[in-house]
Amino acid sequence: MSAVAALLLVAGCASSPSRTPDGSSQRDVYAGNGRGPSLALAMNDAKMDAVRNAVIDMVGAEAEAANSATLESVLYNTRNPNAFVHNETMETVRRENVGSIDEIDMIYQITIRVNRSAIESVLAANNITAAEVAAERRSPQELVQDTHADVETPAQRAATAALEAQVDDWELATPEEQRFIRRYVDTMTYLVYFSQESPESPFVMRSGVNQANSYLTSNGMTAVDAGQVESLTRDQQLVYEQETGREVSILQWVAQRLGADVYIELDAVTSGETQGGTHYGSANVTLRMFETSTGQLLGSVNRRSQRTASRSSQEDAALNALQSTVYQAMPLVVEQSRIQMANAVARGVRYQVVIQNSADSRMMSELRRRLRSRVSDIITVSQTAEQTQYDVFYFGRIDELEDLMYDVSATVPGMERMYHVMTRGKSLTFNTGW
């Protein structure tokens, strides 16, 4: 299996054109997710989400993001979504009122064929093209790769680009290790919480977090309950400060404690107005994804909502806008996270191994030498008489690495009494027993 083909199996294709039963690409058919206070508004929201996915396909995610304000004004906030889709091709994937009879909160998911020529006319009229942004920022190697762009979906092109950085590591992986990588990204645990610096009320931001978690769990992914995050953040503040000295964010620390692979920070700004007795709201949402062990930024997704209406209040309209926008952004959040994490674990999952009471440097050197042949890689981060810290790259679960540490330490003279002290997230702590 080639490296490109292998990693493409990992990448999600939620925003890509759908496929016909015979497996061939069905041009111009896209998925769309919508949410609103009525069936009609949720349906229109879903149609424009499909249009947004088509725009990303046409000009690329970078150009779409760079021109987001213009696109919101001239395309996404249109009062006539039907001008940009072929209604007769619409297929409903999900239709559910998650609110009540009195206060409808409709989720609507579809696939639909977009009106490519109408969209292209709007893009051309506003000078929005892929080359406008991409040509300035991409390397010559990436520009050469674009010769294959006509046969790849946006998700496939993203997967290919992510692979290039560590293609050698992927090719060196055994078939079993490659299967582990695919299984790892398929079973990742996500933690979503809101930025503590957000100007919005905690109630509003919690609703966005709950919406993100709803998307994850309804699509078969594992999400950390927001209540656990709040409890740990509130009750363990002193422990956090003692352990980290505030050198890492509290959200990263909580994600490590709760065993999340990826943590997602939600930030949002909402606004509202009232016209003729009808309340309107909108939301600008940013979701940033991080790798838990290192805090490395995996990606960022920004979405601006269409204006939503409510009979109740501006706050209710803004809340609906926030929830629907988060829900629409989540497929891309997950897709980017999966691609970047597959790239990150191409050498194996990065674990932190701490060994206390490590005064005998020769003994520690022998342990490191023997362990190196059993793992993908091992790097000494720090070493003192009190403790030694390693970064260990390993294709396996943390409990399997713990077993391996016992097996290897038993062969090193002087380390036969090594014992386990603590496991936290992707960190293992042992004591030499001296």
C-alpha positions in Angstrom: 0.0 0.0 0.0 1.4 3.4 -0.9 1.8 6.1 1.7 -0.8 8.3 0.1 -3.3 5.6 -0.3 -2.8 4.4 3.3 -3.4 7.8 4.9 -6.3 8.6 2.7 -8.1 5.8 4.4 -7.8 7.8 7.6 -9.1 11.1 6.3 -12.7 12.0 6.7 -14.6 13.2 3.7 -17.6 14.9 5.3 -17.3 18.0 3.2 -16.4 16.3 0.0 -18.7 15.5 -3.0 -20.7 12.3 -2.4 -20.3 9.2 -4.4 -22.7 7.1 -6.4 -23.3 3.5 -5.5 -20.8 2.3 -8.1 -18.1 4.3 -6.3 -17.6 7.0 -9.0 -17.5 10.6 -8.0 -20.9 12.3 -8.4 -20.0 15.9 -9.4 -21.4 18.8 -7.5 -23.2 16.8 -4.8 -22.3 18.0 -1.3 -23.3 17.3 2.3 -24.9 20.1 4.4 -25.7 20.5 8.1 -28.3 23.1 9.2 -30.0 24.2 12.4 -32.7 26.7 13.1 -35.9 27.6 15.0 -38.0 26.2 12.1 -37.9 23.4 9.6 -37.6 25.9 6.7 -34.7 27.9 8.3 -32.8 24.7 9.2 -33.3 23.4 5.7 -32.0 26.6 4.2 -29.1 26.6 6.6 -28.2 23.1 5.4 -28.4 24.2 1.7 -26.0 27.0 2.3 -23.6 24.8 4.3 -23.5 22.5 1.2 -22.8 25.6 -0.9 -20.0 26.6 1.5 -18.5 23.1 1.1 -18.7 23.5 -2.7 -16.8 26.9 -2.4 -14.1 25.2 -0.4 -13.8 22.6 -3.1 -13.7 25.2 -5.8 -11.2 27.7 -4.4 -9.6 25.8 -1.5 -10.0 26.1 2.3 -7.3 28.8 2.5 -8.9 31.1 0.0 -12.4 30.5 1.4 -11.2 31.5 4.9 -9.3 34.6 3.5 -12.5 35.8 1.8 -14.9 34.8 4.5 -16.3 38.2 5.2 -17.0 38.9 1.5 -18.5 35.4 1.0 -20.8 36.0 4.0 -22.0 39.2 2.5 -22.5 38.2 -1.2 -23.3 34.5 -0.9 -23.8 32.7 2.4 -26.3 35.2 3.8 -28.5 35.2 0.7 -32.3 35.2 1.2 -32.7 32.8 -1.8 -30.6 29.6 -1.1 -32.5 27.8 -3.9 -30.6 30.0 -6.5 -27.5 28.1 -5.7 -28.8 24.5 -5.4 -30.9 22.0 -7.4 -33.8 21.4 -5.1 -35.0 18.3 -6.9 -31.7 16.5 -6.0 -32.0 17.1 -2.2 -31.9 14.0 0.0 -32.6 14.2 3.7 -30.1 12.4 5.9 -31.4 13.6 9.3 -34.3 15.7 10.5 -34.8 16.1 14.2 -36.3 18.7 16.6 -34.0 18.7 19.6 -36.1 21.4 21.2 -39.8 21.3 22.2 -43.1 21.8 20.5 -43.2 25.4 21.7 -39.6 26.2 21.1 -38.5 24.4 18.0 -34.7 23.7 17.6 -34.5 21.8 14.3 -31.4 19.9 13.1 -31.4 19.2 9.3 -28.8 17.2 7.4 -28.9 16.8 3.6 -27.0 15.9 0.5 -27.8 18.1 -2.5 -26.4 19.1 -5.9 -25.2 22.7 -6.0 -25.6 25.1 -8.9 -21.9 25.3 -9.8 -22.4 27.9 -12.5 -24.3 30.3 -10.2 -21.7 29.9 -7.5 -18.8 30.5 -9.9 -20.5 33.6 -11.2 -20.5 35.1 -7.6 -16.9 34.1 -7.0 -15.8 35.6 -10.3 -17.7 38.8 -9.7 -15.8 39.2 -6.4 -12.4 38.1 -7.7 -12.3 35.1 -5.4 -10.0 32.4 -6.8 -7.8 29.7 -5.4 -4.6 31.1 -6.9 -5.2 34.5 -5.2 -4.1 33.2 -1.8 -2.5 29.8 -2.4 0.1 30.8 -5.1 1.7 33.2 -2.7 2.0 30.8 0.2 2.7 27.4 -1.2 6.1 25.9 -1.9 7.2 24.9 -5.4 6.8 21.2 -4.4 3.2 21.9 -3.4 2.5 23.7 -6.7 3.8 20.7 -8.6 1.5 18.4 -6.6 -1.5 20.5 -7.9 -1.2 18.7 -11.3 -3.1 15.9 -9.6 -5.8 18.2 -8.1 -8.4 17.3 -10.7 -8.7 13.7 -9.4 -8.6 14.4 -5.7 -11.3 15.7 -3.3 -10.4 18.5 -0.8 -10.1 16.0 2.0 -7.8 13.8 -0.1 -5.6 16.8 -1.1 -5.3 17.7 2.6 -4.4 14.2 3.6 -1.7 14.1 0.9 -0.3 17.4 2.0 -0.2 16.3 5.6 1.6 13.1 4.6 4.5 14.9 2.8 6.1 16.1 6.0 6.7 12.6 7.4 6.4 10.3 4.4 9.7 8.6 5.3 8.3 7.7 8.7 5.1 6.3 7.2 7.0 4.2 4.7 9.2 2.8 7.4 6.2 1.7 9.5 5.3 -1.9 9.3 1.8 -2.9 8.1 0.9 -3.6 11.7 2.1 -0.1 12.7 0.1 1.5 9.8 -3.0 -0.4 11.0 -2.4 1.0 14.5 -2.2 4.6 13.2 -5.5 4.2 11.4 -7.1 2.6 14.4 -5.7 5.3 16.7 -7.2 8.2 14.8 -10.5 6.3 14.5 -10.8 5.9 18.3 -9.4 9.3 19.5 -11.0 10.9 22.5 -12.0 14.6 22.1 -12.3 17.2 24.8 -14.2 20.4 23.9 -14.4 23.5 26.2 -14.7 27.2 25.8 -12.0 29.9 26.1 -11.9 31.4 29.6 -11.2 34.7 28.0 -14.4 34.7 25.9 -16.6 37.8 26.3 -19.7 35.7 26.1 -21.5 34.4 29.1 -20.6 30.9 30.3 -24.2 29.8 29.7 -23.9 30.7 26.0 -20.5 29.1 25.6 -21.6 25.9 27.4 -24.4 25.6 24.8 -21.8 25.7 22.1 -19.7 23.0 23.9 -22.7 20.8 24.3 -23.5 21.2 20.6 -19.9 20.1 19.6 -20.1 17.1 22.0 -23.5 16.2 20.5 -22.0 16.1 17.0 -19.1 13.9 18.2 -21.2 11.4 20.1 -23.9 11.2 17.4 -21.2 10.3 14.9 -19.7 7.5 17.0 -16.8 9.5 18.5 -15.8 9.7 22.1 -16.1 13.0 23.9 -15.2 14.0 27.4 -18.3 15.3 29.4 -18.1 19.0 29.9 -19.2 18.5 33.6 -15.9 16.6 34.2 -13.9 19.4 32.7 -15.7 22.0 34.9 -15.3 20.0 38.0 -11.6 19.4 37.5 -11.0 23.0 36.5 -12.8 24.3 39.6 -11.6 21.8 42.2 -8.0 21.2 41.2 -6.8 24.7 40.5 -4.1 24.5 43.2 -2.9 21.1 42.0 -2.7 22.5 38.5 -0.5 25.4 39.6 1.7 23.2 41.8 2.3 20.6 39.0 2.7 22.9 36.0 3.7 26.3 37.4 1.2 27.6 34.8 3.6 26.6 32.0 0.8 24.9 30.2 -2.8 26.0 29.9 -5.3 24.6 32.4 -7.3 23.2 29.5 -4.3 21.2 28.3 -3.6 20.0 31.8 -7.3 18.9 32.2 -7.2 17.2 28.8 -4.1 15.3 30.0 -5.7 14.3 33.3 -8.9 13.0 31.5 -7.0 11.1 28.8 -8.1 13.1 25.8 -6.1 12.8 22.6 -7.3 16.1 21.1 -8.6 19.1 23.0 -10.7 21.8 21.2 -11.0 25.4 22.4 -14.2 27.2 21.5 -14.3 30.9 21.2 -17.3 32.9 19.9 -18.8 36.4 19.6 -22.5 36.8 19.2 -24.7 39.8 18.4 -28.4 40.5 18.1 -31.0 43.0 17.0 -34.7 43.5 16.8 -36.7 44.6 13.8 -40.5 44.8 13.5 -41.1 42.6 16.5 -38.7 39.8 15.3 -35.4 39.1 17.0 -32.3 38.3 15.0 -28.9 36.9 16.1 -25.6 36.0 14.5 -22.4 34.3 15.7 -18.7 34.3 14.8 -17.2 31.0 16.0 -13.6 29.9 16.1 -12.6 26.3 17.1 -8.9 25.6 17.7 -7.6 22.0 17.9 -4.6 21.0 19.9 -2.6 17.8 20.5 -2.9 17.0 24.2 0.6 15.8 25.0 2.5 18.7 23.5 -0.1 21.4 23.1 0.7 21.6 19.4 -1.9 23.5 17.3 -3.5 21.0 14.9 -5.7 23.5 13.1 -8.3 26.3 13.4 -11.8 26.5 11.9 -13.6 29.8 11.8 -17.3 30.1 10.8 -19.7 33.0 10.7 -23.4 32.2 10.9 -26.2 33.4 8.8 -28.7 35.7 10.6 -31.2 33.6 12.6 -34.6 34.6 13.9 -36.5 34.1 17.1 -39.9 35.1 18.5 -38.6 35.0 22.0 -35.5 37.3 22.3 -32.3 38.5 20.8 -30.4 36.2 23.2 -32.4 33.2 22.0 -31.7 34.1 18.3 -28.0 34.5 19.1 -27.9 31.2 20.9 -29.5 29.4 17.9 -26.9 31.0 15.7 -24.0 29.9 17.9 -25.3 26.3 18.1 -25.9 25.9 14.4 -22.6 27.4 13.5 -20.7 25.1 15.9 -22.5 22.1 14.5 -21.7 23.0 10.9 -18.0 23.6 11.8 -17.5 20.2 13.6 -17.1 18.0 10.5 -14.1 20.1 9.4 -12.8 20.2 12.9 -12.8 16.4 13.1 -11.3 16.1 9.6 -8.4 18.4 10.3 -7.8 16.7 13.7 -7.7 13.2 12.2 -5.3 14.2 9.4 -2.9 16.1 11.6 -2.9 13.4 14.3 -2.3 10.7 11.8 0.7 12.7 10.8 1.8 13.2 14.4 1.8 9.5 15.3 3.6 8.4 12.1 6.6 7.7 14.4 4.4 6.2 17.1 2.3 7.7 19.9 4.4 10.1 22.0 4.5 9.1 25.7 6.2 10.8 28.6 8.2 8.3 30.8 9.6 9.7 34.1 11.9 7.5 36.2 12.5 8.8 39.8 15.7 8.1 41.8 18.0 7.9 38.7 21.4 8.7 40.3 23.2 5.9 38.5 23.7 7.4 35.0 25.3 4.2 33.6 22.2 2.2 34.7 19.9 4.7 33.0 22.0 4.6 29.8 21.7 0.8 29.7 17.9 1.0 30.2 17.7 3.6 27.4 19.8 1.5 25.1 17.8 -1.7 25.6 14.5 0.1 25.4 15.4 1.8 22.1 15.3 -1.5 20.2 11.8 -2.2 21.5 10.2 1.2 20.6 10.0 3.4 17.6 12.2 6.1 19.2 13.3 7.4 22.6 14.6 10.9 23.4 16.1 12.1 26.7 14.3 15.2 27.8 16.1 15.8 31.1 18.3 13.8 33.5 19.3 14.5 37.1 20.0 12.3 40.1 16.4 12.8 41.3 14.7 11.9 38.0 15.1 11.2 34.3 12.4 12.1 31.7 12.1 10.5 28.3 9.8 11.0 25.3 9.0 7.5 24.1 7.5 7.0 20.7 5.6 3.7 20.7 3.0 1.9 18.6 0.7 0.7 21.3 -1.5 1.6 24.3 0.0 3.1 27.5 -0.7 -0.1 29.5 1.3 -2.0 26.9 4.1 0.4 27.3 4.0 -0.1 31.0 4.3 -3.8 30.5 7.2 -3.3 28.2 9.0 -1.1 30.8 8.8 -3.9 33.3 10.1 -6.4 30.7 13.1 -4.2 29.8 14.0 -3.0 33.3 14.1 -6.7 34.5 17.0 -7.2 32.1 19.0 -4.2 33.4 21.2 -4.9 36.5 20.1 -2.8 39.4 16.6 -2.0 38.0 14.9 -5.3 38.9 12.9 -3.6 41.7 11.6 -0.8 39.5 7.9 -0.1 40.3 5.1 2.0 39.0 4.2 5.3 40.7 1.5 6.9 38.6 -0.2 7.0 35.2 -1.8 10.2 34.0 -3.0 10.8 30.5 0.0 9.8 28.3 2.5 10.1 31.1 4.0 7.1 33.1 6.1 7.6 36.3 8.3 4.9 37.8 10.8 4.6 40.6 14.0 2.6 40.3 13.4 1.1 43.7 16.7 2.2 45.1 
